Amino acid sequence: FLFLWGAYIASILPAGNFIVPTGTIFGERLTYLPSVWLCLAAAAAVFFAFSRIERKISSKRLLLPEIFMGLAILAAVLRTSVRTDDWKSMRTLAVSAVETSPSSVKTWNNLAIEFAHQEHFEEAIAACDRALAIKPDFQSPKVNKIYYLIALKRYGEAKRELIDVLTNGSDDYDLYNKLAGILAREGKLREAAKLLRKSLAINPNQKQIADSLKRMEKDIH
């Protein structure tokens, strides 16, 4: 009993969300405290069961409980060593998350972000599409896909995605700026200026956008 509480205080309590609240981003923190008693029950059950087996097959101590628990610990160590490879980088972690939970829209979106950080925009777009196939109305992969399309200069596709997002309403002023930029490239200055005005109405503190709008209005007139 003292050993278990000592182990808990030394190794689990510092990360257990009690001394310093860290939130519950990862739900395993909620199982730390009950896991102490689960370990106690498991150890007691193994010791009791294998001790009975020992008494039936031999009059001497065969250390069966210790051997079994040692093998269990070794298996956990080996599993941990394999799992550690998934934490080499944010990309390997994102790939592992997708493999573990392929039906999660968030894992695919996270993978798309990691691909984009490495400027693998085609792969990032594919990951966004997988996320949107799971949940078509999830905004984050929709918006991310737009930026990746623009990075690849696939302006026609980006324009369609922007129109779709903005038609449904958005308070993201940068999306208005992006669509305005594409329309300006097409020579549609009046439509572009209208979008820049909407952007500045959402966030007036955009000096470069305000200057661009002034130049655009001069060109229109």
GUVEXZA-934493 format. One record per atom (N, C-alpha, C, O, CB): x, y negated, z negated; residue in one letter. Coordinates in steps of 0.02 Angstrom, whole numbers, plus 32768, in hexadecimal, padded with zeros to 4 digits. Glycine has a CB too. Example, Ala and Ser with C-alpha at 12.3 -4.5 7.8 and 13.67 -1.06 7.14 Angstrom:
<nodes>
8294811C7E7AA/826780E17E7AA/829480A57E7AA/82C880A67E59A/823580E07E3CA/828280707E9ES/82AC80357E9BS/82857FFE7E76S/829E7FC77E6ES/82C0801E7EE2S/
</nodes>
This chain:
<nodes>
802A803C8000F/800080008000F/802B7FC18000F/80207F938027F/7FD180007FC3F/805E7FC07FD4L/808B7F867FD1L/80B37F808011L/80BF7F488029L/80BA7F8C7F95L/80C77FB9802CF/80EE7FB7806BF/80C57F9980A4F/80DD7F6F80CAF/81057FFE807EF/80867FAE80A9L/805B7F9580DEL/804F7F4A80D8L/80537F258109L/80197FB980DEL/80427F33809BW/80377EEB8091W/80787EC5809EW/80777E8D80B9W/801D7EDC804AW/80B17EE1808AG/80F17EC18098G/80FE7EBB80E2G/81167E8880FAG/81297EE78076G/80EF7EF18107A/80F87EF08150A/80CA7EBD8170A/80DC7E9A819FA/80EB7F36816EA/808D7EBA8155Y/805D7E8A8171Y/80757E428166Y/80747E1A8195Y/80187E938150Y/808B7E338129I/80A27DEF8119I/80DF7DDC8142I/80E67DA28157I/80B17DE880CEI/810C7E0C814DA/814A7DFD8170A/81427DF981BBA/81617DCE81DBA/817E7E31815FA/81187E2481D8S/81187E298221S/80D77E138243S/80D87E00827DS/81267E6F8234S/809F7E168220I/805F7E078240I/80437DC3822BI/802A7D9D8255I/802D7E3D8230I/80477DB381EBL/802A7D7581D2L/80437D3681F7L/801B7D0A8205L/80387D6E8189L/80857D308206P/809C7CF38228P/807A7CE7826CP/80737CAE8281P/80E77CF78233P/80657D1D828DA/80457D1682CFA/7FFA7D2482CBA/7FD97D2B82FFA/80657D448301A/7FE07D29828FG/7F9B7D408286G/7F667D0A8286G/7F2C7D188276G/7F967D648249G/7F7A7CCC8297N/7F487C97829DN/7F2E7C7F8258N/7EF97C618254N/7F0E7CAE82C7N/7F557C8C8223F/7F3F7C7881E0F/7F6A7C3F81C5F/7F4F7C0C81AFF/7F437CB481B0F/7FAD7C4681C7I/7FD97C1281ADI/7FD47BD481DAI/7FC87B9D81C2I/80237C2B81A8I/7FDF7BDF821AV/7FD97BA9824CV/7FA47BBE827EV/7FAF7BED82A5V/801D7B9B826FV/7F6A7B9E827FP/7F367BB082AFP/7F4E7BA682F7P/7F637B6F830AP/7EF67B8882A3P/7F4B7BDA831FT/7F627BD68364T/7F2A7BE78395T/7F367BF083D0T/7F9D7C058370T/7EED7BEC837CG/7EB57BFC83A8G/7EB17C4683B7G/7ED87C6E839DG/7EBC7BD683E8G/7E827C5883E0T/7E787C9E83F2T/7E7B7CA7843DT/7E507CC6845BT/7E357CB883D6T/7EB17C8B845BI/7EBB7C9484A2I/7EC07CDE84B2I/7EA47CF784E3I/7EFA7C6E84BBI/7EE67D018488F/7EEC7D4A848FF/7EC77D6A8454F/7ED87D5F841AF/7F377D608490F/7E947D918463G/7E687DAC8430G/7E877DDE8402G/7E697DF083CFG/7E2E7DCB8450G/7EC47DF68412E/7EE17E2983E6E/7EF17E0D83A1E/7EF87E338371E/7F217E458406E/7EF67DCB839BR/7F027DAE8359R/7EC97DBE8329R/7ED37DC382ECR/7F0B7D62835ER/7E8D7DC68343L/7E547DD68319L/7E577E1D82FDL/7E337E2E82CEL/7E137DCD8340L/7E837E47831AT/7E887E8C8303T/7EC57E9882D7T/7ECF7ED082C0T/7E8B7EBB833FT/7EEE7E6482CCY/7F2C7E6F82A5Y/7F1D7E88825FY/7F397EBA8248Y/7F547E2E82A1Y/7EEF7E66823CL/7EE27E7881F7L/7EC37EBE81F1L/7EDC7EE781CAL/7EB57E4581D6L/7E8D7ECD8216P/7E717F118210P/7EA17F468229P/7E9C7F808215P/7E317F158236P/7ED07F358256S/7EFE7F67826FS/7F2D7F818238S/7F447FBA823CS/7F287F4B82A9S/7F3A7F588205V/7F637F6F81CDV/7F427FAC81ACV/7F637FDE819EV/7F6E7F368199V/7F027FA681A0W/7EDE7FDD8180W/7ED3801881AFW/7ED080518199W/7E9B7FC58165W/7ECD800A81EFL/7EC980408220L/7F0980698220L/7F0780A78223L/7EBA80248266L/7F428047821DC/7F83806A821AC/7F87809481DBC/7F9F80CD81DDC/7FBD8037821DC/7F71807981A3L/7F72809E8165L/7F4780DD816BL/7F5C81148156L/7F598072812BL/7F0B80D78186A/7EDE8110818DA/7EFB814481BDA/7EF7818081B0A/7E9980F981A6A/7F19812C81F5A/7F36815A8225A/7F7181818207A/7F7681BE820FA/7F4D81358263A/7F9C815D81E3A/7FD5817E81C4A/7FBF81B18190A/7FDA81E8818DA/8004814A81A4A/7F8D819F8168A/7F7481CD8135A/7F55820A8155A/7F5E8242813DA/7F4181A98108A/7F2F8200818BA/7F0E823881ADA/7F41826881CBA/7F3A82A581C6A/7EDF821F81E3A/7F74824C81EBV/7FA882768209V/7FCE829D81D3V/7FD982D981DAV/7FDA824A8233V/7FE0827A819FF/8006829C8169F/7FDD82D4814AF/7FF7830A813EF/801A82698133F/7F9C82C7813EF/7F7182F9811FF/7F688335814DF/7F6D836F8138F/7F2C82DA810EF/7F598327818EA/7F4C835E81BDA/7F8A838981C8A/7F8583C681C6A/7F3483428200A/7FC4836A81D4F/7FFF839181E3F/801C83B281A4F/803D83E681AAF/803483648202F/80108396816AS/802583B7812DS/7FFE83F88123S/801A842A810CS/801B838880F0S/7FBD83F78133R/7F958434812ER/7FAE84698160R/7FB184A48150R/7F4B8425813AR/7FBF8452819CI/7FDA848181CEI/801C84A081B6I/802784DC81BDI/7FE4845E8212I/804684758199E/8086848D817FE/807C84C3814BE/809D84F7814DE/80AE84548161E/804E84B8811CR/804284E980E6R/8029852C8101R/8035856080E3R/801184CD80B5R/800685298139K/7FEB85678154K/801F858F817AK/801B85CD817CK/7FB285578182K/8051856E8198I/8081859281C1I/80C4859D819EI/80ED85C581B5I/808C856C8201I/80D085798167S/811185828146S/810D856B80FES/80E5854080ECS/8149855B816CS/8137858880D6S/813B85738090S/816A85398087S/816E851C8050S/815085AD8064S/818F852880BBK/81C084F280B7K/81A584B480DDK/817A84B98109K/8204850880D5K/81BF847A80C9R/81AD843C80EBR/81CD843A8131R/820A843F8137R/81C383FE80C2R/81A384338164L/81BB843281A9L/81BE83EB81C5L/81D283E181FFL/818E845D81D5L/81AB83BB819DL/81AC837581B1L/817F836881EFL/818E833C8217L/81F3835E81C0L/814A838E81F5L/811D8384822FL/80FF833E8231L/80FD83208267L/80E783B7822EL/80E6832481F9P/80CA82DF81FCP/80FD82AC8214P/80EF8281823EP/80AF82CA81B8P/813A82B281F8E/816F8282820BE/8182828A8255E/818D82588277E/81AD828C81DFE/818582C8826CI/819682D482B2I/816082B782E0I/817082968312I/81A0832082C0I/812182C482CFF/80EA82AB82F8F/80E9825F82FAF/80E38241832FF/80A682C582DDF/80F0823F82BFM/80F081F682BEM/812D81DA82E2M/812881A58302M/80EE81DD8276M/816681FC82DCG/81A281E68300G/819781E7834BG/81AC81B9836EG/81DD821282EDG/8177821D8364L/8168822183ABL/813781EB83C1L/813D81CE83F7L/814C826783BCL/810681DD8395A/80D681A883A5A/80F9816483AAA/80EA813D83D7A/809F81A68370A/81278157837BI/814C8118837CI/8178811483BAI/817C80E083DBI/81778111833CI/8199814C83CBL/81C3814E8407L/819A81408446L/81B0811B8472L/81E78192840DL/815E815E844AA/813381538483A/811F81098488A/811C80EC84BEA/80F4817F847FA/811180EA844EA/80FF80A3844DA/813A80778464A/813180468487A/80E9808E8407A/8176808A844EV/81B280658463V/81BC806984AEV/81CA803784CFV/81F18081843EV/81B480A684CAL/81BD80AF8512L/818880888538L/81978069856CL/81B980F98524L/814A8089851FR/811580648541R/81238019853ER/81177FF5856FR/80D180738521R/813C80028506T/814C7FBB84FFT/81847FA7852ET/81827F72854DT/81607FAB84B6T/81B67FD28535S/81EE7FC38562S/81D77FBE85AAS/81F07F9485D0S/82257FF8855BS/81A77FE885BDV/818C7FE58601V/81637FA58609V/81687F83863CV/816180238610V/813B7F9685D7R/810F7F5B85DAR/81387F1A85DAR/81217EE785F5R/80DE7F5A859FR/81737F1C85BDT/819D7EE085B9T/81AE7EC485FET/81B57E888606T/81DC7EEE8593T/81B47EF18630D/81C57EDA8674D/81907EAA868FD/819F7E8086B9D/81CC7F1686A2D/81527EB18677D/811D7E85868FD/81267E3D8678D/81077E108692D/80D97E9F8678D/81517E338646W/815A7DF08629W/819B7DCF8641W/81B17D9E8622W/815A7DF585DDW/81B97DE98676K/81F77DCB868EK/81ED7D8486A6K/82187D59869EK/82147DF686C7K/81B47D7786C5S/81A57D3486DES/815A7D2B86DFS/81347D5A86D5S/81C47D2A8725S/81457CED86EBM/80FD7CDF86EFM/80DE7D04872AM/80A37D188727M/80F17C9486F4M/81057D0E875FR/80EA7D328799R/80DF7D7C8789R/80AA7D978798R/81197D2B87D5R/81107D9C876AT/81087DE38759T/80CE7DEC8728T/80AA7E1E872AT/81487E00873BT/80C57DBC86FCL/808E7DBF86CCL/804B7DB786F1L/801B7DDA86E1L/80957D888697L/80487D8A8721A/800B7D808747A/7FFA7DBE8771A/7FC07DD28776A/80117D438775A/802D7DDC878FV/80237E1987B7V/80097E51878AV/7FDB7E76879CV/80647E2F87DAV/80287E58874FS/80137E8B8720S/7FCB7E80870AS/7FA47EB08703S/80417E8C86E3S/7FB87E4286FFA/7F747E3286E9A/7F417E46871FA/7F0B7E5F870FA/7F6D7DE886D9A/7F537E3A875EV/7F267E4D8795V/7F1F7E98879AV/7EE97EB387A5V/7F407E3187D8V/7F577EBB8790E/7F557F058793E/7F2C7F21875AE/7F097F538761E/7F9C7F228792E/7F317F008720T/7F0C7F1886E5T/7EC27F0786E8T/7E987F2E86D4T/7F2B7EFA86A6T/7EB47ECA8702S/7E6E7EB38704S/7E5E7E968749S/7E587E5A8750S/7E627E7E86CDS/7E577EC2877BP/7E4D7EAA87C0P/7E0A7E8987CCP/7E017E688800P/7E557EE387EFP/7DDB7E90879FS/7D9A7E7087A8S/7D947E2E8784S/7D5E7E11877FS/7D637E9F8790S/7DCC7E158769S/7DCB7DD58745S/7DDC7D9C8774S/7E117D9C8794S/7DFC7DD7870AS/7DB07D6B8779V/7DBC7D3287A4V/7DF87D09878BV/7E1D7CEC87B3V/7D7E7D0587A9V/7E017D068749K/7E387CDE872DK/7E7C7CFC873EK/7EAB7CD7874BK/7E307CD886E1K/7E827D3E873DT/7EC37D5C874CT/7ED77D4F8794T/7F127D4287A2T/7EC17DA7873ET/7EA77D5187C2W/7EB87D438808W/7EC97CF98811W/7EF57CE88838W/7E7D7D568836W/7EA67CCD87EEN/7EB57C8687F2N/7EFB7C7887D6N/7F207C5087F3N/7E817C5D87CDN/7F0C7C98879FN/7F4F7C8F8782N/7F857CA987B2N/7FBA7C8A87B8N/7F547CB4873FN/7F777CE087D3L/7FA77CFA8803L/7FB07CCA883DL/7FE87CBF8855L/7F917D3F881EL/7F797CAB8854A/7F7D7C7A8889A/7FAA7C3F8875A/7FD27C27889DA/7F377C60889CA/7FA37C298837I/7FCB7BF1881FI/80157C03881EI/803F7BDA8830I/7FB57BDC87D8I/80247C408809E/806A7C558807E/80877C5A884EE/80C17C478859E/80717C9887E3E/80607C74887DF/80777C7588C3F/80857C2E88DBF/80B77C2288FDF/80437C9888F0F/80597C0088CAA/80607BBB88E1A/809E7B9B88C3A/80C07B7488E5A/80227B9288CFA/80AE7BAB8884H/80EA7B8F8865H/81297BA3888CH/815B7B7F888DH/80F07BA7881DH/81267BDD88ACQ/815F7BF488D4Q/81577BE3891DQ/817D7BF98948Q/81677C3F88CCQ/81247BBA892CE/81157BA28970E/81047BDB899FE/81117BD789DBE/81517B7C898BE/80E67C108984H/80CC7C4789ADH/80807C3A89B5H/80567C5A8997H/80D97C8E898BH/80727C0889E0F/802D7BEF89E2F/7FFD7C208A04F/7FC27C2289F3F/802C7BAD8A07F/80157C478A33E/7FE97C788A53E/7FD07CAA8A20E/7F957CBA8A1DE/800D7C9C8A8EE/7FFF7CC389F7E/7FEC7CF389C3E/7FBF7CD2898FE/7F927CF28974E/802B7D1089A1E/7FCD7C928981A/7FA37C6D8951A/7F5B7C67896AA/7F2C7C6F8944A/7FC17C278943A/7F547C5889AAI/7F117C5289C7I/7EEC7C9689C4I/7EB17C9989B5I/7F157C398A10I/7F117CCB89D3A/7EF37D0E89D1A/7EDB7D1E898AA/7EA57D3C8981A/7F257D4489E9A/7F027D0B8958A/7EEF7D178912A/7EB17CED8900A/7E857D0588DCA/7F297D0788E3A/7EAE7CAF8919C/7E737C85890DC/7E357CA5892CC/7DFF7CA4890EC/7E7E7C3E892BC/7E3D7CC18968D/7E047CE18989D/7DEC7D1D8961D/7DB07D2A895DD/7E187CF789D0D/7E1B7D428943R/7E077D7B8919R/7DE07D6388DCR/7DAE7D8288C7R/7E447DA48903R/7DF77D2C88BFA/7DD47D0F8886A/7D8E7CF98899A/7D5E7D058874A/7DFC7CD48868A/7D887CD888D2L/7D477CBE88E8L/7D187CF688FEL/7CDB7CEF88FCL/7D507C8D8921L/7D347D2E8914A/7D0A7D688924A/7CE97D8488E6A/7CB27D9F88E9A/7D347D9E8947A/7D0A7D7C88ADI/7CEE7D93886DI/7CBB7D618853I/7C857D74883CI/7D267D9E8839I/7CCD7D218856K/7CA07CED883CK/7CA27CB0886BK/7CCB7C848863K/7CB47CD887F3K/7C757CAE889CP/7C787C7A88D0P/7C717C3388B6P/7C897C0488D7P/7C427C878902P/7C517C29887DD/7C477BE58864D/7C7D7BCE8833D/7C757B9A8813D/7C037BDF8844D/7CB37BF4882CF/7CE97BE187FEF/7D137BAB881FF/7D317BB68853F/7D157C2087EBF/7D147B718800Q/7D317B358820Q/7D7D7B378825Q/7D997B218858Q/7D1D7AF887FAQ/7D9F7B5187F4S/7DE87B4D87F3S/7E097B6C8830S/7E327B4B8850S/7E027B6F87B5S/7DF97BAB8843P/7E187BC58880P/7E017BA288BFP/7E277B9F88F0P/7E097C0F8886P/7DC47B8788BFK/7DAE7B6088F9K/7DDA7B238903K/7DF17B16893BK/7D647B4A88F0K/7DE57AFE88CDV/7E0D7AC188D1V/7E567AD288E0V/7E767AB28909V/7E097A99888FV/7E707B0688BFN/7EB67B1988CBN/7EC07B2D8914N/7EF27B1B8933N/7ECA7B54889EN/7E907B518930K/7E967B668976K/7E9B7B2A89A5K/7EC07B2C89D6K/7E597B91898AK/7E777AF58995I/7E7B7AB889BEI/7EC17A9C89C0I/7EDB7A8A89F4I/7E4A7A8389A4I/7EE17A998985Y/7F257A7F8982Y/7F567AAB89A8Y/7F847A9389C9Y/7F3C7A788939Y/7F4C7AEC89A5Y/7F797B1A89C8Y/7F707B158A13Y/7FA07B1A8A39Y/7F6D7B6289B0Y/7F317B0C8A2AL/7F257B028A71L/7F467AC28A8BL/7F627AC18AC1L/7EDA7B018A80L/7F417A8E8A63I/7F617A4E8A76I/7FAD7A568A78I/7FCE7A3B8AA4I/7F4D7A168A46I/7FC87A7C8A49A/80117A878A47A/80287AAB8A87A/80607AA08A9FA/80257AB18A09A/7FFC7AD58AA3L/800C7AF98AE1L/7FF77AD18B1FL/7FFE7AE98B57L/7FEA7B3D8AE2L/7FDD7A948B14K/7FC67A688B4AK/7F8C7A878B71K/7F847A7A8BADK/7FFF7A588B79K/7F647AAF8B4FR/7F287ACC8B6ER/7EEE7A9E8B5DR/7EC17AB08B36R/7F1C7B178B55R/7EF07A638B7BY/7EC27A2D8B68Y/7E797A3C8B78Y/7E4C7A288B54Y/7ED779ED8B89Y/7E6E7A608BAFG/7E297A708BC1G/7E067A9B8B8DG/7DCD7A8E8B7AG/7E277A938C05G/7E2A7ACE8B76E/7E0E7AF98B42E/7E077AD48B00E/7DD57ADB8ADCE/7E3B7B378B38E/7E397AAB8AF1A/7E367A848AB3A/7DFB7A548AB4A/7DD97A4A8A81A/7E777A5C8AA9A/7DEE7A378AEFK/7DB57A098AF6K/7D737A2C8AE7K/7D497A118AC3K/7DB379EA8B3DK/7D6B7A688B02R/7D2C7A8D8AF7R/7D237A9D8AACR/7CEC7A988A91R/7D2C7ACE8B20R/7D5A7AB18A8CE/7D577AC18A45E/7D487A828A1CE/7D217A8589ECE/7D997AE18A2DE/7D667A4A8A2EL/7D5A7A0C8A0AL/7D1279F58A10L/7CF379E189DFL/7D8979D58A24L/7CF879F98A4CI/7CB279E48A56I/7C837A108A2DI/7C5379F78A11I/7CA079E88AA1I/7C937A518A2BD/7C697A7F8A04D/7C6A7A6D89BAD/7C367A6C8999D/7C817AC68A0ED/7CA67A5F899FV/7CAC7A4E8958V/7C8B7A0B8949V/7C667A068918V/7CF67A4C8944V/7C9979D88971L/7C7F79958963L/7C3479908970L/7C1379668951L/7CA47962898DL/7C1A79B9899CT/7BD179B989A8T/7BAC79CE896AT/7B7579B6895BT/7BBF79E789E3T/7BCA79FC8945N/7BAB7A158907N/7BB879E688CCN/7BA079F18895N/7BC57A5B88F7N/7BE079B188D8G/7BEE798088A4G/7C2E7990887FG/7C3B79C9886CG/7BB5797D8873G/7C57795D8875S/7C9579668850S/7CAC79228835S/7CA178EE8854S/7CCC7984887ES/7CCB792487FAD/7CE778E787DED/7D3378E787E3D/7D5578C187C1D/7CD278E08795D/7D4D7912880FD/7D957915881BD/7DA678E38852D/7D9C78F0888DD/7DAC795E882FD/7DC078A9883EY/7DCC7873886DY/7E00788688A2Y/7DFE786D88DAY/7DE378358849Y/7E2E78B38890D/7E6278C588BFD/7E4678EB88FBD/7E6278E88932D/7E9978EE889DD/7E10791088F0L/7DF179348928L/7DD57902895BL/7DDA790E8997L/7DB97963890EL/7DB978CC8943Y/7DA178988971Y/7DDC787A8997Y/7DD7786C89D3Y/7D7B7860894AY/7E1478718974N/7E5078568995N/7E68788589CCN/7E7C78708A02N/7E87784A8962N/7E6878C789BCK/7E8178F889ECK/7E5578FA8A2BK/7E6E78FC8A63K/7E84793E89CCK/7E1378FA8A21L/7DE678FB8A5BL/7DED78B98A82L/7DEA78BA8ABFL/7D9D79068A45L/7DF578828A5EA/7DFE78428A80A/7E3D78438AABA/7E3E78298AE3A/7E0278088A4DA/7E7278618A91G/7EB078658AB7G/7EA8788E8AF7G/7EC3787C8B2BG/7EE778848A8CG/7E8378C58AF2I/7E7878EF8B2EI/7E4E78CA8B61I/7E5C78CD8B9DI/7E5679318B1AI/7E1978A88B49L/7DEF78828B78L/7E1578498B98L/7E0B78398BD3L/7DB178678B53L/7E41782A8B71A/7E6A77F38B8DA/7E98780E8BC4A/7EA377EB8BF6A/7E9477D28B56A/7EB2784A8BBCR/7EDC78698BEFR/7EB378738C2FR/7ECE78718C66R/7EF978AC8BD7R/7E72787E8C27E/7E4778898C61E/7E2E78478C7EE/7E0978478CB0E/7E0C78B48C4EE/7E4178108C5FG/7E2B77CE8C78G/7DE777B98C5EG/7DCC77878C75G/7E2A77CF8CC1G/7DCB77DD8C2FK/7D8977CD8C14K/7D92779F8BD6K/7D8877B48B9DK/7D61780E8C01K/7DA677618BE4L/7DB977348BAEL/7D7E771E8B83L/7D8677168B47L/7DDB76F88BCBL/7D4477158BA1R/7D0B76FF8B79R/7CF777348B46R/7CEA77248B0CR/7CCF76EF8BA8R/7CF577738B5BE/7CE577A98B2DE/7D1B77B08AF8E/7D0C77BC8ABDE/7CDC77EB8B53E/7D5977A88B0DA/7D9077AE8ADDA/7D8D77768AA9A/7D9977828A6EA/7DD477AC8B02A/7D7E77398AC0A/7D7A77008A91A/7D41770B8A5FA/7D4876FA8A24A/7D6F76BE8AB8A/7D0B77268A76K/7CD277338A49K/7CE677648A12K/7CD3775C89D8K/7C9677508A71K/7D0C77978A24L/7D2477C889F3L/7D5577A989C2L/7D5477B98986L/7D4578038A16L/7D80777C89DAL/7DB0775B89ADL/7D8C772E897BL/7DA177288942L/7DE3773289D5L/7D56770F8991R/7D2F76E68962R/7D117712892BR/7D0F76FE88F1R/7CF776C08987R/7CF9774D893DK/7CDF777B890BK/7D16779088DAK/7D0B7795889EK/7CBF77B9892CK/7D51779D88F6S/7D8977B188CCS/7D9B777A889AS/7DA67788885FS/7DC677C188F7S/7D9C773C88B2L/7DAE77048885L/7D7676F68854L/7D8376DB881DL/7DBC76C588AEL/7D3877068865A/7D0176FE8835A/7D09772F87FBA/7CF6772087C2A/7CBD77098858A/7D25776A880AI/7D31779C87D5I/7D6E778987ACI/7D6D778D876FI/7D3A77E387F3I/7DA3777487CEN/7DE1776187ACN/7DFC772187CCN/7E1F772587FFN/7E16779B87AFN/7DEE76E887B0P/7E0576A987CDP/7E51769F87C9P/7E6C767587EDP/7DE2766F87ABP/7E7276C5879FN/7EBA76BA8794N/7EE476E187C6N/7F11770787B4N/7ECD76CF874DN/7ED676D68806Q/7EFC76F7883BQ/7F1676C1886BQ/7EF676B2889DQ/7ED0772C8862Q/7F4E76A4885AK/7F67766A8880K/7F75767D88C9K/7F63765788F6K/7FA6764F885FK/7F9476B688D4Q/7FA476C98918Q/7F6676D58942Q/7F6376C3897CQ/7FD077088919Q/7F3376F48923I/7EF577008947I/7ED276BE8956I/7EB676B5898CI/7EC6772E891FI/7ED376908926A/7EB5764E8930A/7ED876298969A/7EB776098993A/7EB7762488F0A/7F1A762D896CD/7F40760D89A2D/7F30762E89E5D/7F29760C8A18D/7F8C76118994D/7F2A767089E5S/7F1976948A23S/7ED376808A3BS/7EC876788A78S/7F1C76E08A18S/7EA576778A0DL/7E6176638A20L/7E61761D8A3FL/7E3F76118A70L/7E33766489E2L/7E8975EF8A23K/7E8D75AB8A3EK/7EA875AD8A86K/7E8D758B8AB2K/7EB9757F8A12K/7EDD75D48A90R/7EF975D88AD4R/7EC875F98B04R/7EC275E58B3ER/7F3C76008AD3R/7EA4762A8AEBM/7E73764E8B15M/7E3B761E8B29M/7E25761D8B62M/7E57768C8AEFM/7E2375F68AF9E/7DED75C78B08E/7E0275928B3AE/7DDB757C8B64E/7DD475A58AC7E/7E42757E8B36K/7E5B754E8B68K/7E5C756D8BAEK/7E4A754C8BDFK/7EA375378B54K/7E7075AD8BB0D/7E7175CF8BF2D/7E2B75D88C0ED/7E2175D48C4AD/7E9476138BECD/7DFB75E38BE1I/7DB575EC8BF7I/7D9B75AB8C15I/7D7875AC8C48I/7D8876038BBDI/7DAB75738BF4H/7D9275328C0BH/7DBE75168C43H/7DB174DF8C5CH/7D8F75018BD0H/
</nodes>
